[in-house]
Amino acid sequence: MIELDSITFGYQPALPIFENFSWQVRRAEAWAVIGPSGCGKSTLLSLIAGLLRPQHGRILVEGQPLNRPRPQTGLIIQDYGLLPWATVRENARLGLRVRNFYGPDGVHAPADYQRTLDVEPWLDRLGLLPFAGQYPTELSGGQRQRTAIARTLALNPDILLMDEPFSSLDAPTREGLQRLTLELWQENRLTLILVTHAIEEAALLGQKILLLNQPPNRTAQIIENPLNLQPGYRESDEYRSLCRHLRERLEAG
C-alpha cells in the first residue's frame, strides 16, 4: 500500500531527518508513530500525504510514485483546521465542495467521483447531527475533533493520517475518540497511521508501532502489537508490559 524506498529528507540538506530510510505499510494496517520531539513524526506524515517530497529515494502508494497529494488520502491535523465562520455541517462539507468545483479530474478528486454534498450519514455516525448548525466556538474539543473526522471521512479515503489528534483533549474525551478511531478503522478498512507523543495511546491504537529516534533516522524500528483489539486490552498485563517496553526504548534513544 505505502512504501518508502530509501528516502532522504531534511529541511536543511546537511541535517537530514531521514537518510536512506525504508518502511512499508500494508493495506488496512493500523500504525502508531512515536518518538521524541523533533524526531520527524509530523514530517513523516507530510511526506506520505504528498505535501513534502524527499530529496532522494521515492515514495510509492499502491505501487505508483507519489508526486503530489492524492485525493484518496485523508489528513487530520492537531488543531482540527475548522473554519470558525462555518457551521459543523458546512465544515464537514468543505472537502466535498472543493471536489465538486474541480470535478472527477483524478487530481483533486478520484476519476470516478460523483458530485455530492451529503455528509448527514457521517454527522449521524459521529453523533454530530444535534450540533450541525452550530459553529466551532460553540463546540467542545471532542465535538470539534469529530467534525474534522467527519469532513475527512466524507471524502471516502483509503489512507487516514492523524497528527496527534487527541493531545489537547481531556482523558474521558480522548479515550472515547480512541475507541471511535478503532471502530472507524475496522468498519471502513482504512490504512491508518497515527502520530502521537503518548506511549499509552500508541500501545492502544497501533497494530504496529514505528519508533523514531533523534535524526537522522536510517532504520525503521518496528514493534508488533497483535493484541490491541482484544477486549479489555487497556487493562491487561500485556498492555502494561508493552508500555514499559516502549518507554525503555524511548529512554534508551
C-alpha positions as CSV (number, residue, x, y, z in Angstrom):
1,M,0.0,0.0,0.0
2,I,2.6,2.5,1.1
3,E,6.4,2.1,0.5
4,L,9.2,4.5,1.5
5,D,12.1,3.3,-0.6
6,S,15.5,4.6,0.7
7,I,14.2,8.2,1.2
8,T,16.4,11.1,2.3
9,F,14.7,14.3,3.5
10,G,15.8,17.3,5.5
11,Y,14.7,20.9,5.7
12,Q,18.4,21.7,5.6
13,P,20.3,19.4,3.2
14,A,23.2,19.0,5.7
15,L,20.8,18.0,8.5
16,P,18.7,15.1,7.2
17,I,15.7,13.9,9.3
18,F,15.5,10.7,7.3
19,E,18.5,9.2,5.5
20,N,18.2,6.2,3.2
21,F,15.1,5.3,5.2
22,S,12.8,2.5,4.1
23,W,9.4,1.4,5.5
24,Q,6.4,-0.4,4.3
25,V,2.7,-0.3,5.3
26,R,0.2,-2.9,4.1
27,R,-3.4,-2.1,3.2
28,A,-5.8,-1.8,6.2
29,E,-3.0,-1.9,8.8
30,A,-3.1,0.5,11.8
31,W,0.2,2.1,12.7
32,A,1.2,4.4,15.6
33,V,4.3,6.5,15.2
34,I,6.1,7.7,18.3
35,G,9.4,9.3,19.2
36,P,10.9,12.3,21.0
37,S,10.1,15.9,19.9
38,G,11.9,16.8,16.7
39,C,12.4,13.3,15.5
40,G,10.3,13.7,12.3
41,K,6.9,12.3,13.2
42,S,4.9,15.1,11.6
43,T,7.4,15.3,8.7
44,L,6.8,11.6,8.0
45,L,3.0,12.2,7.7
46,S,3.6,15.2,5.4
47,L,5.8,13.1,3.2
48,I,3.2,10.3,3.0
49,A,0.5,12.9,2.3
50,G,2.5,14.3,-0.6
51,L,2.9,17.7,1.0
52,L,6.7,17.2,1.0
53,R,8.9,15.3,-1.4
54,P,12.1,13.5,-0.5
55,Q,15.4,14.8,-1.8
56,H,16.4,11.2,-2.6
57,G,14.6,7.9,-2.9
58,R,10.9,7.6,-3.6
59,I,7.5,7.0,-2.0
60,L,5.0,4.6,-3.6
61,V,1.3,4.3,-2.9
62,E,-0.4,1.4,-4.5
63,G,2.7,0.8,-6.5
64,Q,2.6,4.3,-8.0
65,P,5.2,7.1,-7.3
66,L,3.8,9.8,-5.1
67,N,4.5,13.1,-6.7
68,R,1.6,15.2,-5.3
69,P,-1.2,14.9,-2.7
70,R,-3.6,12.1,-3.7
71,P,-7.4,12.6,-3.3
72,Q,-7.8,9.2,-1.5
73,T,-5.5,10.2,1.4
74,G,-7.1,11.9,4.3
75,L,-5.1,14.1,6.8
76,I,-6.4,15.2,10.2
77,I,-4.2,17.8,11.9
78,Q,-3.8,18.6,15.5
79,D,-5.7,21.9,15.6
80,Y,-8.6,20.4,13.6
81,G,-8.4,23.0,10.8
82,L,-12.1,24.1,11.1
83,L,-13.4,27.4,9.6
84,P,-14.6,29.5,12.5
85,W,-17.3,31.2,10.4
86,A,-18.8,27.9,9.1
87,T,-21.2,25.6,10.9
88,V,-20.5,21.9,11.7
89,R,-22.4,20.9,8.5
90,E,-20.6,23.4,6.4
91,N,-17.2,22.4,7.8
92,A,-17.9,18.8,7.1
93,R,-18.8,19.6,3.5
94,L,-15.7,21.7,2.8
95,G,-13.7,18.9,1.1
96,L,-16.7,17.9,-1.0
97,R,-17.1,21.5,-2.1
98,V,-13.5,21.5,-3.3
99,R,-14.1,18.3,-5.2
100,N,-17.3,19.5,-6.7
101,F,-15.5,22.6,-8.0
102,Y,-12.8,20.6,-9.8
103,G,-14.9,17.5,-10.7
104,P,-13.6,14.0,-11.2
105,D,-10.2,15.0,-12.6
106,G,-8.1,12.3,-10.9
107,V,-6.1,15.0,-9.1
108,H,-8.4,16.9,-6.7
109,A,-11.0,14.1,-6.7
110,P,-10.9,10.4,-7.8
111,A,-11.6,9.9,-11.5
112,D,-14.9,8.1,-10.6
113,Y,-16.1,10.8,-8.2
114,Q,-19.8,11.6,-8.2
115,R,-20.6,15.1,-7.0
116,T,-22.3,15.3,-3.7
117,L,-22.7,17.3,-0.5
118,D,-24.2,14.5,1.6
119,V,-22.5,14.5,4.9
120,E,-25.5,13.6,7.0
121,P,-24.6,9.9,7.4
122,W,-21.2,10.8,8.9
123,L,-22.7,13.5,11.1
124,D,-25.1,10.9,12.4
125,R,-22.5,8.2,12.9
126,L,-20.3,10.7,14.8
127,G,-23.1,12.0,17.0
128,L,-23.0,15.5,15.4
129,L,-26.4,15.9,13.9
130,P,-27.8,17.7,17.0
131,F,-24.9,20.2,16.6
132,A,-24.9,20.5,12.8
133,G,-26.0,24.2,12.8
134,Q,-23.5,25.3,15.5
135,Y,-20.1,27.0,15.0
136,P,-16.7,25.7,16.2
137,T,-16.6,28.2,19.1
138,E,-19.9,26.6,20.4
139,L,-18.4,23.1,20.5
140,S,-16.4,21.1,22.9
141,G,-12.9,19.9,21.9
142,G,-14.2,16.4,21.2
143,Q,-17.0,17.8,19.0
144,R,-14.6,19.8,17.0
145,Q,-12.4,16.8,16.6
146,R,-15.3,14.7,15.4
147,T,-16.2,17.4,12.9
148,A,-12.7,17.2,11.5
149,I,-13.1,13.4,11.3
150,A,-16.5,13.7,9.5
151,R,-15.0,16.2,7.0
152,T,-12.2,13.7,6.2
153,L,-14.3,10.5,6.1
154,A,-16.9,12.2,3.8
155,L,-14.2,12.1,1.2
156,N,-14.0,8.3,1.4
157,P,-10.3,8.0,1.9
158,D,-8.4,4.7,1.8
159,I,-5.5,6.1,3.9
160,L,-6.1,8.1,7.1
161,L,-3.2,10.1,8.5
162,M,-3.7,11.6,12.0
163,D,-1.2,14.0,13.6
164,E,-1.6,14.0,17.4
165,P,-5.3,14.3,17.0
166,F,-6.3,13.9,20.7
167,S,-3.4,15.6,22.5
168,S,-5.4,18.6,23.7
169,L,-8.4,16.7,25.0
170,D,-9.3,15.7,28.5
171,A,-8.9,12.0,29.4
172,P,-12.5,10.8,29.1
173,T,-13.0,12.6,25.7
174,R,-9.6,11.3,24.5
175,E,-10.5,7.7,25.4
176,G,-13.9,7.9,23.7
177,L,-12.3,9.2,20.5
178,Q,-9.6,6.5,20.6
179,R,-12.4,3.8,20.7
180,L,-14.2,5.6,17.9
181,T,-11.0,5.7,15.8
182,L,-10.5,1.9,16.2
183,E,-14.2,1.4,15.2
184,L,-14.0,3.6,12.1
185,W,-10.7,1.9,11.1
186,Q,-12.3,-1.5,11.2
187,E,-15.6,-0.6,9.7
188,N,-14.0,1.2,6.7
189,R,-10.9,-0.9,6.1
190,L,-8.7,2.2,6.4
191,T,-5.0,2.2,6.3
192,L,-4.4,4.2,9.5
193,I,-1.2,6.0,10.5
194,L,-1.4,8.0,13.7
195,V,1.4,10.1,15.1
196,T,1.3,10.5,18.9
197,H,3.6,11.6,21.7
198,A,1.7,9.4,24.2
199,I,3.1,5.9,24.7
200,E,-0.2,4.6,26.1
201,E,-2.1,5.8,23.0
202,A,0.4,4.2,20.7
203,A,0.1,0.9,22.5
204,L,-3.7,1.1,22.3
205,L,-4.2,2.2,18.7
206,G,-1.3,0.7,16.8
207,Q,-1.3,-2.9,15.5
208,K,2.3,-2.0,14.7
209,I,4.3,0.8,16.2
210,L,7.1,2.7,14.4
211,L,9.7,4.1,16.8
212,L,11.7,7.1,15.6
213,N,14.8,8.5,17.3
214,Q,16.6,11.8,17.0
215,P,17.7,12.5,13.4
216,P,18.9,11.2,11.1
217,N,16.6,8.2,11.1
218,R,18.1,5.4,9.0
219,T,16.3,2.3,10.1
220,A,12.6,1.6,10.7
221,Q,12.3,0.3,14.3
222,I,9.1,-1.7,14.4
223,I,7.3,-3.1,17.4
224,E,4.5,-5.6,16.8
225,N,1.3,-5.2,18.8
226,P,-1.1,-8.0,17.7
227,L,-3.3,-8.0,20.8
228,N,-4.5,-4.4,20.7
229,L,-8.0,-5.3,19.5
230,Q,-8.7,-7.9,22.2
231,P,-11.5,-7.0,24.7
232,G,-10.1,-5.4,27.9
233,Y,-6.7,-4.9,26.3
234,R,-6.2,-1.5,28.0
235,E,-6.4,-3.2,31.5
236,S,-4.3,-6.2,30.5
237,D,-0.8,-7.1,31.7
238,E,0.3,-7.3,28.0
239,Y,-0.7,-3.7,27.5
240,R,1.2,-2.5,30.6
241,S,4.2,-4.6,29.6
242,L,4.2,-3.0,26.1
243,C,4.0,0.5,27.5
244,R,7.0,-0.3,29.7
245,H,8.9,-1.6,26.8
246,L,8.2,1.4,24.6
247,R,9.2,3.8,27.4
248,E,12.5,1.9,27.8
249,R,13.2,2.1,24.1
250,L,12.5,5.8,24.0
251,E,14.6,6.5,27.1
252,A,17.5,4.4,25.5
253,G,17.3,6.7,22.5
